[in-house]
């Protein structure tokens, strides 16, 4: 016999008794078994009560309980704990106010302590649930700061010691691939952190039906494998996440702000958003532009002219770092390596452009 059938039987018995009692009250008889006229009314009411009890018992017992179990299972345990703690704190405040409220004139002295318990209990639970994540973050941050301070005291670092800042890698900089070369040079001192949601995005790109996207995703996974094999800096696949946030860029900015991490990216928009929030951003494109060779007007260089320019009799060549050099009157030197004199250097949004003339 399952639980629902047991409650149906109990409901049948309870409602049958209720029907019996209603019949007794209506007929106003003390002994229905000796009063056949009264029994004619009591018996149908008893049977009707039993039938009603058999039908409605699950809706009053097992069905609401099953619904409540489903709802409770969907509530995160953090919210349940926060609600219980908030309820306890609210009831504690109401208990402190109870002696004062009990001293008020009748009927307020009898009613207000009960009302205060309900109001403060509800407010405490609601505030704890709504602000629970902030409270947990505040407590965890305090614990992290205390742990870091304790580690610093144990290590007794000398004055001027600099602790490397952990760096979050975004999807664009991993796919770009140059981060592995920069890491090998030692310019990225801090530990490199790749959240699992970034790894999941790389896997999604690597499984794309588009051949170009698929190649980019696989290239990113190869770069991660290369970074993981480096002795320094260490790379870590982290379980850090931001619940309730779907966009990868927004998650990275939030994690960097919460944990004090730096952010390594090639994404212009992500760079701007993170910088506006006061985060440390390392953009490899900016690094590449900064490392390009600097030529001033009047300096000499030797370059191979490889193609025609947009204007008549112009030639175009490229430095090793990709900087375009426009050679005036260089159309006849295409395919040749010649000596040039720089006449002008132009910085554009696309990069640096150098103008020169043959010697």
C-alpha positions in Angstrom: 0.0 0.0 0.0 1.6 3.2 -1.1 1.6 6.5 0.8 -1.2 8.1 -1.2 -3.6 5.1 -0.6 -2.8 5.3 3.1 -3.8 9.0 3.2 -7.0 8.2 1.2 -8.0 5.6 3.8 -7.3 8.1 6.6 -9.2 10.8 4.8 -12.1 8.4 4.3 -12.2 7.7 8.0 -11.8 11.3 9.1 -14.4 12.7 6.7 -16.8 9.8 7.5 -16.6 10.8 11.2 -17.2 14.4 10.2 -20.3 13.4 8.2 -21.5 11.3 11.1 -21.1 14.2 13.5 -22.9 16.6 11.1 -25.8 14.2 10.9 -26.0 13.9 14.7 -26.0 17.7 15.0 -28.7 18.1 12.4 -31.0 15.4 13.8 -30.2 16.3 17.4 -30.2 12.7 18.5 -28.0 11.2 21.2 -28.2 7.6 20.1 -28.6 7.3 16.3 -28.7 3.4 16.4 -32.0 3.5 18.3 -33.5 6.3 16.3 -34.1 4.9 12.8 -35.5 8.2 11.5 -32.4 10.0 12.4 -30.2 7.2 11.1 -31.7 7.7 7.6 -30.1 11.2 7.5 -26.9 10.2 9.4 -26.0 7.2 7.2 -26.0 9.1 3.8 -24.0 12.0 5.3 -21.4 9.5 6.7 -21.1 7.7 3.3 -20.8 11.1 1.5 -18.2 12.2 3.9 -16.2 9.0 3.4 -16.4 9.4 -0.4 -15.3 13.0 -0.2 -12.5 12.1 2.1 -11.3 9.3 -0.3 -11.2 11.9 -3.2 -9.8 15.0 -1.6 -7.3 13.4 0.8 -4.4 13.3 -1.7 -5.0 17.0 -2.6 -4.8 17.9 1.1 -1.7 15.8 1.9 0.6 14.1 -0.7 0.0 16.4 -3.7 0.9 19.7 -1.8 3.8 17.9 -0.1 5.1 16.7 -3.5 4.8 20.2 -5.0 6.5 21.7 -2.0 9.4 19.2 -2.3 9.8 20.1 -6.0 9.9 23.8 -5.2 12.4 23.4 -2.3 14.7 21.3 -4.5 14.9 24.1 -7.0 15.9 26.6 -4.4 19.8 26.9 -4.0 21.0 25.7 -0.6 22.7 29.1 -0.1 19.3 30.9 -0.3 17.8 28.4 2.2 20.6 28.9 4.7 20.4 32.7 4.2 16.7 32.6 4.8 17.0 30.6 8.0 19.8 32.8 9.3 17.8 36.0 8.4 14.6 34.6 10.0 16.6 33.8 13.2 18.1 37.3 13.3 14.7 38.9 12.7 13.0 36.8 15.5 15.9 37.8 17.7 15.2 41.5 17.1 11.5 40.9 17.8 12.4 39.1 21.0 14.4 42.1 22.2 11.5 44.5 21.5 8.9 42.1 23.0 9.3 43.4 26.7 8.8 47.0 25.6 5.8 46.2 23.4 4.2 44.0 26.1 4.1 47.0 28.4 1.8 49.0 26.1 -1.9 49.4 27.0 -4.4 46.7 26.1 -5.0 45.5 23.4 -1.6 46.7 21.9 0.5 44.9 24.6 -1.0 41.6 23.6 -1.1 42.0 19.8 2.1 44.0 18.9 4.7 41.4 20.2 3.1 38.8 17.8 2.9 41.3 14.9 6.6 42.3 15.5 7.7 38.7 15.3 6.0 38.2 12.0 7.2 41.5 10.5 10.9 41.2 11.7 11.0 37.5 10.9 9.8 38.2 7.3 12.1 41.2 6.9 15.1 39.3 8.2 14.5 36.3 5.9 13.8 38.5 2.8 16.9 40.7 3.3 19.1 37.7 3.9 17.9 36.0 0.7 18.1 39.1 -1.5 21.5 40.3 -0.2 22.8 36.8 0.6 25.4 36.7 -2.3 26.8 40.1 -1.3 27.1 38.9 2.3 28.8 35.7 1.2 31.2 37.6 -1.0 32.0 40.0 1.8 32.7 37.2 4.2 34.8 35.2 1.7 36.7 38.3 0.7 37.5 39.0 4.4 38.6 35.4 4.8 40.8 35.6 1.7 42.4 38.9 2.9 43.0 37.4 6.4 44.5 34.3 4.8 46.8 36.4 2.6 47.9 38.6 5.5 48.7 35.4 7.5 50.7 34.0 4.6 52.6 37.2 4.3 53.4 37.2 8.0 54.6 33.6 7.8 56.7 34.3 4.8 58.1 37.5 6.3 58.8 39.1 2.9 61.5 41.7 2.7 60.6 45.4 2.1 59.9 46.1 -1.6 58.8 42.6 -2.4 56.2 42.6 -5.3 53.6 39.9 -5.5 52.7 39.1 -9.1 49.1 39.8 -10.1 47.1 36.9 -11.4 46.0 37.4 -15.0 42.7 36.3 -16.6 43.0 35.2 -20.3 40.0 35.9 -22.6 39.1 33.9 -25.7 40.4 36.4 -28.2 43.9 36.5 -26.8 44.1 32.7 -26.6 43.0 32.3 -30.2 45.5 35.0 -31.3 48.3 32.8 -30.1 50.9 35.4 -29.4 50.3 35.2 -25.7 52.3 32.0 -25.6 55.3 33.7 -27.2 55.0 36.6 -24.8 54.7 34.3 -21.8 57.9 32.4 -22.8 59.8 35.7 -22.7 58.9 36.2 -19.1 56.9 39.5 -19.5 53.8 37.9 -18.0 54.9 37.4 -14.5 51.6 36.7 -12.8 49.9 33.3 -12.8 47.6 32.9 -15.9 44.0 31.9 -15.1 41.6 30.4 -17.7 38.1 30.0 -16.4 36.2 27.0 -17.5 33.5 29.1 -19.3 36.3 30.4 -21.5 37.5 26.9 -22.2 33.9 25.9 -23.0 33.7 28.7 -25.5 36.9 27.6 -27.2 35.5 24.0 -27.4 32.3 25.4 -28.9 34.3 27.3 -31.5 36.5 24.3 -32.2 33.3 22.2 -32.9 31.8 24.8 -35.3 30.6 23.8 -38.7 32.5 26.8 -40.2 36.0 25.6 -41.2 37.6 29.0 -40.3 36.0 29.1 -36.9 36.8 25.5 -36.3 40.5 26.2 -37.1 40.6 29.2 -34.8 39.1 27.2 -31.9 41.6 24.4 -32.4 44.4 26.9 -32.5 43.2 28.3 -29.2 43.2 24.8 -27.6 46.8 24.2 -28.9 47.9 27.5 -27.4 46.4 26.5 -24.0 48.3 23.2 -24.2 51.5 25.1 -24.9 50.9 27.4 -22.0 50.2 24.6 -19.7 53.6 23.0 -20.5 55.5 26.2 -19.5 57.4 26.1 -16.2 56.7 29.8 -15.7 54.3 31.5 -15.6 52.0 28.8 -14.4 48.6 28.4 -16.1 45.5 27.3 -14.2 42.1 26.1 -15.4 39.8 27.6 -12.8 36.2 26.8 -11.8 35.5 30.5 -11.0 32.2 31.6 -12.4 29.6 34.3 -12.0 26.1 32.9 -11.5 23.3 34.6 -13.4 25.7 36.2 -16.0 25.7 34.7 -19.5 28.1 36.9 -21.5 31.7 35.7 -21.3 33.2 39.2 -21.4 30.9 40.4 -18.6 31.9 37.4 -16.5 35.6 38.1 -17.0 35.2 41.8 -16.0 33.2 40.8 -12.9 35.8 38.2 -11.8 38.6 40.6 -12.4 36.8 43.2 -10.2 35.9 40.8 -7.5 39.3 39.1 -7.1 41.7 41.9 -8.1 42.9 40.1 -11.2 44.4 41.7 -14.3 42.9 41.0 -17.8 44.8 39.9 -20.9 42.9 40.5 -24.1 42.9 41.6 -27.7 39.3 42.6 -27.8 38.9 46.4 -28.2 35.5 46.7 -26.6 36.4 44.5 -23.6 39.5 46.6 -23.2 37.5 49.8 -23.0 34.9 48.4 -20.6 37.5 46.9 -18.2 39.6 50.1 -18.3 36.5 52.3 -17.5 36.0 50.1 -14.4 39.6 50.7 -13.2 40.9 47.3 -14.0 44.4 46.5 -15.2 44.2 45.5 -18.9 47.1 44.0 -20.9 46.3 44.3 -24.6 48.7 42.4 -26.8 47.9 44.6 -29.8 49.1 47.7 -27.8 52.2 45.8 -26.9 52.8 44.9 -30.5 52.4 48.5 -31.6 54.7 49.7 -28.9 57.4 47.2 -30.0 57.4 48.3 -33.7 60.6 49.9 -34.9 60.7 53.7 -34.7 62.0 55.6 -37.6 62.3 59.4 -37.8 62.3 61.6 -40.9 65.8 61.7 -42.3 66.8 58.2 -41.2 67.9 55.5 -43.7 66.7 52.0 -44.1 67.1 49.1 -46.6 63.9 47.5 -47.9 62.6 45.3 -50.6 59.8 46.8 -52.7 57.2 44.1 -53.3 54.2 45.7 -54.9 52.7 48.9 -56.5 51.1 51.6 -54.4 47.8 53.3 -54.8 49.3 56.4 -56.4 51.2 56.5 -59.7 54.8 55.3 -59.5 54.5 54.4 -55.8 56.0 51.2 -54.4 55.1 49.4 -51.2 57.2 47.3 -48.9 56.9 46.0 -45.3 59.2 45.9 -42.3 59.6 42.6 -40.4 57.0 43.8 -37.8 54.4 44.3 -40.6 54.7 48.1 -40.8 53.9 49.4 -44.3 56.5 51.5 -46.1 55.3 53.6 -49.0 58.1 54.4 -51.4 57.6 57.5 -53.6 58.9 57.1 -57.1 59.5 53.4 -56.2 57.3 51.8 -58.9 60.4 50.9 -61.0 62.1 49.2 -58.1 59.4 46.5 -57.5 61.1 43.2 -56.7 64.4 44.9 -55.7 66.0 45.7 -52.4 67.0 49.4 -52.2 68.2 52.0 -49.8 65.6 54.5 -48.6 65.4 57.8 -46.7 62.4 58.3 -44.4 60.4 61.4 -45.2 57.3 61.1 -43.0 55.9 58.8 -40.3 52.1 58.6 -40.1 50.2 57.0 -37.1 46.8 55.8 -38.1 44.1 53.7 -36.4 45.3 50.7 -38.4 48.9 51.2 -37.3 52.0 53.0 -38.2 52.8 54.0 -41.9 56.2 55.2 -43.1 56.8 57.2 -46.3 60.3 57.2 -47.9 62.1 58.0 -51.1 65.0 56.1 -52.8 68.5 57.4 -52.1 
